[in-house]
Amino acid sequence: MTWQDDLAAFARERGPALVGYARLLTGDTAAAEDLVQEAIVRAWSRRRSGGDITWLEAYVRRAVLNGWVDDVRRERAWRDRAHLLVDDPATPSPEGTTVDRARVARALDRLSPRERACTVLRHYDDLTIPEIARRLDLSEGAVKRYLSDGARRLSRLLGVADDLDTEDLSTTNGGPR
């Protein structure tokens, strides 16, 4: 009996059980079949002459598991780095950016002076809460409250619809509310 006959007999006898095992790992029959095929090739290339079938099946199962773990790691590494290689096709147009800035400016006008100051210092100047508190001579708790109130109000003004309610934006006095 040649090694090809041994391989064919092994694949015929143990193949379905090995594919079932691999399918439990991958969740996909085609991927499981590919994984088993690669594992059998690896095992057969390292097979000792006259090696026992139990040893061979154990080796293939281990190769299936290692292959699957390697694939998961490779996929995760790719997912973690893929964004670095791809250009963002959805670059906003200058007109869209201008409209967005105008909407944000009008929404900021609806905030109280302290809400607006805290929001701008936090999100535009990228200051921390303690830095904002020192700069505005407020307590950190007050800064957090102004940021929270301002964020809620901006979310309502900007996040509800594409077109802001004209009644909501008609008054832009910027005074306390």
C-alpha positions as CSV (number, residue, x, y, z in Angstrom):
1,M,0.0,0.0,0.0
2,T,1.4,3.4,-1.0
3,W,1.3,6.7,1.0
4,Q,-1.4,7.9,-1.4
5,D,-3.6,5.0,-0.5
6,D,-3.0,5.6,3.2
7,L,-3.9,9.3,2.8
8,A,-7.1,8.5,0.8
9,A,-8.2,5.9,3.4
10,F,-7.5,8.3,6.3
11,A,-9.4,11.1,4.6
12,R,-12.3,8.8,3.8
13,E,-12.5,7.3,7.3
14,R,-11.6,10.2,9.6
15,G,-12.3,13.2,7.3
16,P,-16.0,13.7,8.2
17,A,-15.3,13.7,12.0
18,L,-12.3,16.1,11.5
19,V,-14.5,18.5,9.4
20,G,-17.2,18.3,12.1
21,Y,-14.6,19.2,14.7
22,A,-13.3,22.1,12.6
23,R,-16.8,23.3,11.9
24,L,-17.4,23.7,15.6
25,L,-14.4,26.0,15.7
26,T,-15.1,28.0,12.5
27,G,-18.9,28.0,12.3
28,D,-18.5,27.5,8.5
29,T,-18.4,24.2,6.6
30,A,-16.2,25.5,3.7
31,A,-13.7,27.1,6.1
32,A,-13.7,23.9,8.2
33,E,-13.0,21.8,5.1
34,D,-10.1,24.1,4.1
35,L,-8.7,24.0,7.6
36,V,-8.8,20.2,7.7
37,Q,-7.2,19.9,4.3
38,E,-4.3,22.2,5.4
39,A,-3.9,20.2,8.6
40,I,-3.8,16.9,6.8
41,V,-1.2,18.2,4.4
42,R,0.9,19.4,7.4
43,A,0.4,16.1,9.2
44,W,1.2,14.0,6.2
45,S,4.4,15.9,5.5
46,R,5.6,15.1,9.0
47,R,4.3,11.6,9.2
48,R,6.6,8.9,10.3
49,S,6.7,5.8,8.2
50,G,4.4,3.2,9.8
51,G,3.0,5.8,12.1
52,D,-0.1,4.8,13.9
53,I,-3.5,6.2,12.8
54,T,-4.4,7.4,16.4
55,W,-1.2,9.5,16.5
56,L,-2.0,10.9,13.1
57,E,-5.6,11.9,13.9
58,A,-4.4,13.6,17.2
59,Y,-1.8,15.5,15.2
60,V,-4.4,16.6,12.6
61,R,-6.8,17.7,15.4
62,R,-4.1,19.7,17.0
63,A,-3.1,21.2,13.6
64,V,-6.8,22.2,13.0
65,L,-6.9,24.0,16.3
66,N,-3.6,25.7,15.8
67,G,-4.6,26.7,12.3
68,W,-7.9,28.2,13.5
69,V,-6.2,30.1,16.3
70,D,-3.7,31.5,13.9
71,D,-6.4,32.5,11.5
72,V,-8.3,34.3,14.3
73,R,-5.2,36.1,15.4
74,R,-4.3,37.1,11.8
75,E,-7.9,38.4,11.2
76,R,-7.9,40.4,14.4
77,A,-4.5,41.9,13.6
78,W,-5.7,42.9,10.2
79,R,-8.9,44.4,11.6
80,D,-6.9,46.4,14.1
81,R,-4.6,47.8,11.4
82,A,-6.7,47.9,8.2
83,H,-8.0,51.4,8.9
84,L,-4.4,52.7,8.6
85,L,-4.2,51.6,5.0
86,V,-7.5,52.7,3.7
87,D,-8.3,56.3,2.6
88,D,-11.6,57.6,3.8
89,P,-13.7,57.9,0.6
90,A,-16.4,59.9,2.4
91,T,-14.4,63.1,2.6
92,P,-16.9,65.9,3.2
93,S,-17.3,68.5,0.6
94,P,-16.4,72.1,1.4
95,E,-20.1,73.1,1.0
96,G,-21.2,70.4,3.5
97,T,-18.5,71.4,6.0
98,T,-19.6,75.0,5.7
99,V,-23.3,74.1,6.3
100,D,-22.3,71.9,9.3
101,R,-20.2,74.7,10.8
102,A,-23.1,77.1,10.4
103,R,-25.5,74.7,12.1
104,V,-23.0,74.2,15.0
105,A,-22.5,77.9,15.4
106,R,-26.2,78.6,15.5
107,A,-26.7,75.8,18.0
108,L,-23.9,77.2,20.2
109,D,-25.7,80.5,20.2
110,R,-28.6,78.8,21.9
111,L,-26.4,77.8,24.9
112,S,-25.9,79.9,28.0
113,P,-22.6,81.8,28.2
114,R,-21.1,79.3,30.7
115,E,-22.4,76.2,28.9
116,R,-20.9,77.6,25.7
117,A,-17.6,78.6,27.3
118,C,-17.2,75.1,28.9
119,T,-18.2,73.3,25.7
120,V,-15.8,75.3,23.5
121,L,-12.9,75.0,26.0
122,R,-13.5,71.2,26.3
123,H,-14.0,70.3,22.7
124,Y,-12.2,73.0,20.7
125,D,-9.3,73.8,23.0
126,D,-9.2,70.2,24.3
127,L,-8.9,71.3,28.0
128,T,-9.5,68.9,30.9
129,I,-12.2,69.6,33.4
130,P,-9.8,70.9,36.0
131,E,-8.2,73.2,33.5
132,I,-11.6,74.6,32.5
133,A,-12.5,75.1,36.1
134,R,-9.3,77.0,36.8
135,R,-9.6,79.1,33.6
136,L,-13.3,80.1,34.4
137,D,-12.9,80.2,38.1
138,L,-15.6,77.5,38.7
139,S,-15.7,74.3,40.6
140,E,-15.1,71.1,38.7
141,G,-18.7,70.0,39.6
142,A,-20.0,73.2,38.0
143,V,-18.0,72.6,34.8
144,K,-19.3,69.0,34.6
145,R,-22.8,70.3,35.0
146,Y,-22.4,73.0,32.3
147,L,-20.8,70.4,29.9
148,S,-23.6,68.0,30.6
149,D,-26.4,70.6,30.1
150,G,-24.7,72.0,27.0
151,A,-24.2,68.5,25.5
152,R,-27.8,67.6,26.1
153,R,-29.0,70.8,24.5
154,L,-26.6,70.5,21.5
155,S,-27.7,66.9,21.0
156,R,-31.3,68.0,20.9
157,L,-30.5,70.8,18.5
158,L,-28.1,69.0,16.2
159,G,-29.0,65.3,16.5
160,V,-32.8,65.3,15.9
161,A,-33.0,66.2,12.3
162,D,-30.9,67.5,9.4
163,D,-32.8,70.8,9.3
164,L,-32.9,72.5,12.6
165,D,-36.2,73.8,13.8
166,T,-36.2,77.4,12.7
167,E,-38.1,78.5,15.7
168,D,-35.4,77.0,18.0
169,L,-32.7,79.0,16.2
170,S,-34.5,82.2,15.6
171,T,-33.3,83.7,18.8
172,T,-29.6,83.9,19.1
173,N,-29.1,86.3,22.0
174,G,-26.7,83.9,23.7
175,G,-28.0,85.0,27.1
176,P,-28.8,82.6,30.0
177,R,-31.8,80.4,29.5
